[in-house]
Structures are given as structure tokens and as C-alpha cells.
Amino acid sequence: MNTPRPAAANEGLASILSAVAFFFVMTAYYIIRPVRDQLSGAVGSQSLPLFYASTFGVMLLLTPVFGALVSHFRRKRLLGWSYSFFVACLFAFVPAFMAQDRIGARALGVGFFIWVSVFNLFVVSLFWSFMADIFKSAQARRVFPLIALGGMAGAIFGPLVTKFLVQLIGVASLLVVSAAALTIALILLLTLSSRHDCRDEARNEEPIGGSLWAGVKELWTRPFLRYMAILMVLGDGIGTLAYALMADYTKAHLPDRVARTSFYNDLDLYANLLGAVLQLTLTRWLLVRKGAGPGLVLPSVVNFVLLVLLVIVGVGSVSLFGTMVPMLSIMLVGSRGFAYGMTKPAVDALYTRVPRETRYKGKNFVETAIWRFGDVLVTSGVSVLGTLGVAATGMAGLGAGVAVVATWVAARAGHSPDLLPEQQAAEGTSSPAETAKA
């Protein structure tokens, strides 16, 4: 009769530890992100296909490595090794940035762009796979918005730290601060993993097993993963389009490196503030009352509206609260804010209704290789359209059509036939198909 209270207390503590851990994960990322983005602004959108194609190639090489790790190592060891690797890389980049004049900004920039992209996708994707592993579906709908809010706080704190410290300690030392934040996140996640020692969690701690290419194979066998892959290309493609157009804008209007870094830092700050507001208000209400489906659809609708406004208004500045703001900035902040503040928690809540192998391998493949394939596709398209003389407003019009398709795919994804029913997912049971396969 008294079990609900301890269970609720355990869930509350787990959600707090998870939120704090995600705070430090996102702090680590957003300390180094403006440095990467200002490099994109320096070269413009014409060089982005090379950046993303190189990143995509690295993703393809790392996919079987990640699959092998998931197949053979326990969750706690997988977290420890993965996060420790990226901490070591951050320290390794310190002397490289101290020798930037000898290495050359362009050569260092390409390598750092690729590494930061891999860092973001693998570290954050592994975090949410872990969350989908330890929280059941009903719990996820309650706690995921709160965990994501912790990440949003880190995504706000990171840019503030960067803006303050870069003037005091320089760029190279910022990497040490980022490494410290990621180390704290690792300690919290290992503590959280150790606490989940009940019968179901002990089973989840076991290695997942299976083929290291299982994530690729599941993409063709699971309708839900196919929807997620298509939505990743279409939905995130809108954000990539805005990023490419912004790279051209900053190249033309912000030639100074410090000004570009500050500008991109502010974009991150406002986008994450919007995401935090959504987490505190609309997102949690939607996930708890309406389910994850509407949380996928609404951001696609918002993207469509923003793109139509860009077509109508153009890329020039508009008055916002008495301040002239580039319309591209509004579009980028709106698209990112809804992606971080609504789409991400909704997607991760749906992943609690699929088998563990899908949560780790399939999810990781979609959120790494497929994501960067979409980036290559979109940035290459922007380059081709630019050489053909298509203006930014024309590209925005094409993007609005893509947003319509993304809205339809998002609606279908929330009702994919291979998702476990809410009750089954809440109890941690397998579907009949999974039972027969076992």
C-alpha cells in the first residue's frame, strides 16, 4: 500500500539528477558552439557542403563503432568510455588552439567543426537513449520536459559563460571549462545508472547485444524509424536552410570574428530562452494531456509560418519591440526554439515505446548519419540554387513546401503501427511481435 510513495520519490530524484546532468552536458556544448558557428559565418554557405559532407563521412565510419560498443558493453561502461573520450578530445584541442596561427584558422576550423558536430550528436543522442532506457513511457511524458528544461538552462548558461570568460581566459582555455562541465555530467549519469538497480533496471543494464549494423537494418524494418529519418531530413532541413542563409548574411554584414561570435552567441541565447519558455508552458501540457504526436506537428506548422513570413518580408531587418532585427534571425531563433523546446522532448518520449536496441542503435543512426546526410543535402541544394541566381526568399518558398510535407510526416509518426501502446510501454512489456522474435 505504501509503494507508490517510494516509487514517486525515486522518480523525482532520478529526474532531478537527469536534469542536472543534462544541464552540464548542454553547458559543455554551448561553451564551444559559438566558436564553431563563427567559422561558418567566416566562409559562408558555399563551404558548408564540404563541412557537412566531411561530418557525414565521419558519422558513417563511427556508426559501426558505436554499434559494437552498444552490443558488447554494459550501459555504465558505455557512458563512461564515450564521455571520457570526448573529455580527452577537448583537452587535446587546447594546444591546437594555442598554435592556431601556425596551423591556420581554416584547417583548424574544418577539423573543429566536424568534431563539435560529432560531439553534439553522439553525446546528446546517447544521453537521451539512456533516458529512454531508465524511464518508462508514462514517466517520460512527465519528466522529459523537466529534463529538457535542465538542458535548456545549460544552453542558456553556456553562452553567458562563453561571452564572459572569452575576454578573460581566451578561446583555448574555454575548452578546459567545457571539459570540466562534461566530466560533472558523466559523474551524475554514472550515479544515476547505479541507482537503478531494481529487477527491470538490472535487465536494462545488461549489454544490448545484436549486430553492430542493427541501427541501419532497423531503419528498413521499423516504420517508426523510417518516419523519424524522413522527419529528420525534412524538419531539421528547415533549420539547416536557415543556418546556411544566416552564414551568407553574417559573411556579408559581420566581417569581424569577435562580432560574429557574439552574434551567434546571442542567437543561441534567444533560441534557448524560447525553448525554455516552451518547456515551462506549452510542451509539458501537450505531452501530458495530448501525447507526443502534437509535439511533433506544431513545430512543423511554426516553421511553415516563419518561412512564409520570410518570403513576404524578405531577409531585411524588421522592427521587433522597438529594435531592428534581421528577419533571418527571427526565423532561426523560432525554428531552433521549437526544435529544442518541443520537438526533442516529443521525439524522445516516443522512443520509450520501442525496444532497447531501437532506442540506442536505431535512434543513434537516425540522429547522427541521417541528420548529417540531410545537412549535406540541404546545404548542397542551397549552393546550387545560389549559383542559379535563386534569392533567399525563393529558397524560403521552397522550404515552406518542405514544411508542409514535414507536418504530414510528423502526424503519421505519432501513430506509427510499431509503437508499443501506452499501457504496455508504461509497464515495460514487449509487444507480441517482439516476444515472438525473442
Disulfide bonds with the S-S distance in Angstrom:
none
